[in-house]
Amino acid sequence: MNRLLTHHKLASVAAAFVLAVVAAAVLAPWVVHFDPEETFFDGLTLEGAPLPPNATYWFGTDLLGRDLFARVVHGARTSLVIGLVANGVSLLIGTTVGVIAGTARGWTGTVLMRFTDLMMAFPALLLAICLAAIFTPSLWIVAMVIAMVNWVQVARVVYSMTVSLAEREFVEAVRSLGATRSRILLRHIVPHLVPTLVVYGTLGIATTVLLEATLSFLGIGVQPPTPSWGNIIFENQSYFSTAPWLVFIPGAAIVAMAVAFNVLGDALREALDPTLRGR
């Protein structure tokens, strides 16, 4: 994969961007010079308007006179934590449901997959809004809400692959030798699912970051004063025409992060799937 990233220039750029954002998020207290929640007396003009980007405030200030650079960097931490947690939980739930349905078959598999189809029938954003409205919004609640929305796609993919693998010759061979169902599952089916789950997990982070930003922008995601890219836009949307940097900078961060993870996901898919190499 290292060789692929070396020759895949776009993937190399995407990987460098993701690593830079992750490093900035992890080292946020040392990277930024200001508290993201601190209001500065010189952070507004005499008329009370936000300051544009300058030597002191690199990304300018927001409507309360807080440093936007500090809030964007700390917002990256929030968005990445939600992305990793939500995506990890959705992969765990989807893989469990898909594997059980694909190996058990019968009524168990039918009930699980019909429930999965029922969940897929609801628009993801609408379902997330309903769940977020029921529970008190917080960082962890938002992560769980997104996980409850995203697991169904994983379950459907894993189910299809499990059914296909269960009918392959090597599985039939070990079954004829007397291998138990659990051994077949853990030693001969699950390892073949790992490359797909790695790719889907990488692509899923992009979707999760976008969904978290959408919920926060609608006011039902991560609540202020905790910064996230979505609620930064939500807080400052009224200044879109007079202080466009308050919307464009966090918006550009959201788009860049989503594109970077999508590019990395495509590169991983090409690296892990021999049929796609060289295309």
C-alpha positions in Angstrom: 0.0 0.0 0.0 2.9 2.3 0.7 4.0 1.8 -3.0 0.5 2.7 -4.1 0.3 5.9 -2.0 3.8 6.8 -3.4 2.6 6.5 -7.0 -1.0 7.8 -6.3 -0.2 11.5 -5.9 -3.7 12.5 -5.0 -3.9 9.9 -2.3 -0.5 11.1 -1.0 -1.8 14.6 -0.7 -5.0 13.4 1.0 -3.0 11.3 3.4 -0.8 14.3 4.2 -3.8 16.5 4.8 -5.5 14.0 7.1 -2.4 13.5 9.1 -1.9 17.2 9.4 -5.5 17.7 10.7 -5.2 14.7 13.1 -1.9 16.1 14.4 -3.4 19.6 14.9 -6.5 18.1 16.6 -4.4 16.0 19.0 -1.9 18.8 19.7 -4.6 21.5 19.8 -3.6 23.0 23.2 -0.1 23.5 21.9 -0.9 24.4 18.3 -3.2 27.3 19.1 -2.3 30.3 21.2 -5.8 31.2 22.4 -8.6 29.5 24.3 -11.4 28.8 21.8 -14.0 30.0 24.3 -12.2 33.2 25.3 -13.7 36.5 24.2 -11.1 39.1 23.5 -11.6 42.8 24.0 -9.7 43.6 20.8 -11.5 40.8 18.9 -14.2 43.1 17.5 -14.1 46.4 15.6 -15.3 49.6 17.3 -18.7 48.9 15.6 -18.8 45.4 17.2 -18.1 43.5 13.9 -15.8 40.4 13.7 -12.2 41.0 12.6 -11.0 39.7 9.3 -7.9 37.4 9.2 -4.8 39.2 10.4 -1.4 38.6 11.9 -2.8 38.1 15.4 -6.0 36.2 14.6 -5.0 34.1 11.6 -8.6 33.1 10.6 -10.1 36.3 12.0 -12.6 36.4 14.9 -16.3 35.4 15.2 -19.3 37.4 16.3 -18.3 37.2 20.0 -14.7 38.2 19.4 -13.3 34.6 19.8 -10.3 33.4 17.8 -11.7 31.5 14.8 -8.4 29.6 14.2 -8.6 28.2 17.7 -12.2 27.2 17.3 -11.6 25.5 13.9 -8.6 23.5 15.3 -10.6 22.4 18.4 -13.6 21.8 16.1 -11.5 19.3 14.1 -11.0 17.4 17.4 -14.7 17.2 17.9 -15.5 16.2 14.3 -12.8 13.5 14.3 -13.8 12.0 17.6 -17.4 11.8 16.5 -16.3 10.4 13.1 -14.1 7.7 14.6 -16.5 6.7 17.4 -19.7 6.8 15.2 -18.0 4.9 12.4 -16.5 2.3 14.7 -19.8 1.6 16.4 -21.7 1.4 13.0 -19.0 -1.0 11.7 -19.3 -3.2 14.8 -23.2 -3.3 14.7 -23.4 -3.7 10.9 -20.7 -6.4 10.8 -22.4 -8.4 13.6 -25.8 -8.2 12.1 -24.6 -9.0 8.6 -22.4 -11.9 9.7 -25.2 -13.5 11.8 -27.8 -13.0 9.1 -25.4 -14.4 6.4 -24.4 -17.5 8.4 -27.6 -18.3 10.3 -30.0 -18.0 7.4 -33.5 -19.2 8.1 -35.8 -17.1 10.2 -33.0 -15.4 12.0 -31.4 -14.1 8.9 -34.7 -13.2 7.4 -35.8 -11.2 10.4 -32.5 -9.4 10.7 -32.3 -8.4 7.1 -36.0 -7.3 6.9 -35.3 -5.1 9.9 -32.2 -3.8 8.1 -34.3 -3.0 5.0 -36.9 -1.3 7.2 -34.2 1.0 8.6 -32.8 1.7 5.1 -36.3 2.8 4.0 -36.0 5.9 6.2 -34.0 8.9 4.9 -30.8 8.9 6.9 -30.9 12.6 7.7 -34.5 12.6 8.7 -33.9 9.6 11.0 -30.9 11.3 12.5 -32.9 14.5 13.1 -35.7 12.5 14.8 -33.2 10.6 17.1 -31.3 13.8 17.9 -34.5 15.5 18.8 -35.5 12.7 21.2 -32.2 12.7 23.2 -30.4 15.7 24.7 -27.7 16.7 22.2 -24.1 16.1 23.2 -20.9 14.9 21.6 -21.4 11.2 22.5 -25.2 11.3 21.8 -24.5 12.7 18.4 -21.9 10.0 17.8 -24.4 7.3 18.8 -27.2 8.8 16.7 -25.0 8.8 13.6 -23.9 5.2 14.3 -27.6 4.2 14.5 -28.2 5.7 11.1 -25.1 4.3 9.3 -24.9 0.7 10.4 -27.5 -0.5 7.9 -25.4 0.0 4.8 -22.5 -2.0 6.5 -24.9 -4.8 7.4 -26.2 -5.1 3.9 -22.7 -5.2 2.4 -21.4 -7.7 5.0 -24.5 -9.9 4.6 -24.0 -10.2 0.8 -20.3 -11.0 1.2 -20.9 -13.5 3.9 -23.5 -15.4 1.9 -21.1 -15.4 -1.1 -18.2 -16.6 1.0 -20.2 -19.3 2.7 -20.8 -21.0 -0.7 -17.2 -20.9 -1.8 -15.2 -24.1 -2.3 -12.7 -23.6 0.5 -15.5 -23.1 3.0 -17.3 -26.2 1.8 -14.0 -28.1 2.1 -13.3 -27.2 5.7 -17.0 -27.8 6.6 -16.7 -31.3 5.1 -13.7 -31.9 7.3 -15.8 -31.3 10.4 -15.0 -27.7 11.2 -17.5 -26.0 13.6 -19.6 -23.1 12.5 -17.7 -20.7 14.8 -14.3 -21.9 13.5 -15.5 -21.4 9.9 -16.7 -18.0 10.7 -13.7 -16.7 12.6 -10.9 -18.4 10.5 -12.3 -18.5 7.0 -15.0 -15.8 6.6 -14.3 -12.9 8.8 -10.7 -12.5 7.6 -12.0 -12.1 4.1 -14.3 -9.3 5.3 -11.5 -7.2 6.8 -10.3 -5.4 3.6 -13.9 -4.4 2.7 -14.5 -3.2 6.3 -11.2 -1.1 6.2 -12.2 0.6 3.0 -15.8 1.1 4.1 -14.6 2.4 7.4 -12.4 5.0 5.7 -15.1 6.1 3.4 -17.6 6.1 6.2 -15.6 8.7 8.2 -16.2 11.2 5.3 -20.0 10.6 5.5 -19.9 10.8 9.3 -18.1 14.1 9.3 -20.6 15.5 6.8 -23.6 14.2 8.8 -22.2 15.6 12.1 -21.7 19.0 10.5 -25.3 18.9 9.1 -26.8 18.1 12.5 -24.7 20.8 14.2 -25.6 23.3 11.6 -29.3 22.6 12.2 -28.8 23.2 15.9 -29.3 19.6 17.1 -25.8 18.4 17.0 -22.8 19.3 19.3 -24.0 22.2 21.4 -22.0 25.4 22.0 -19.6 26.4 23.6 -18.0 23.1 22.4 -16.8 23.9 18.9 -17.4 21.8 15.9 -17.2 22.8 12.3 -21.0 22.6 11.9 -21.9 24.7 14.8 -19.3 27.3 14.0 -21.2 27.8 10.7 -24.5 27.8 12.5 -23.4 30.4 15.0 -22.0 32.8 12.4 -24.4 32.3 9.5 -26.0 35.7 10.0 -22.6 37.3 9.2 -22.3 35.5 5.9 -22.5 38.7 3.8 -20.4 40.9 6.0 -17.9 38.4 7.3 -17.8 35.5 4.8 -14.6 34.0 6.3 -16.7 32.8 9.3 -18.6 30.4 7.0 -16.1 29.7 4.2 -13.2 28.6 6.4 -15.0 25.9 8.5 -17.0 25.0 5.3 -13.8 24.5 3.4 -12.4 22.3 6.2 -15.5 20.1 6.1 -15.3 19.7 2.3 -11.5 19.1 2.4 -11.8 16.5 5.1 -14.6 14.6 3.3 -12.8 14.7 0.0 -9.5 13.5 1.6 -11.1 10.5 3.3 -13.0 9.6 0.0 -9.7 9.7 -1.9 -8.0 7.6 0.8 -10.9 5.1 0.7 -10.5 4.8 -3.1 -6.8 4.3 -2.8 -7.2 1.6 -0.1 -9.8 -0.2 -2.3 -7.4 -0.2 -5.2 -4.6 -1.5 -2.9 -6.7 -4.3 -1.3 -8.6 -5.4 -4.4 -6.2 -6.9 -7.0 -8.9 -6.7 -9.7 -8.7 -2.8 -9.5 -4.9 -2.4 -9.6 -3.7 -0.6 -12.6 -7.0 0.8 -13.7 
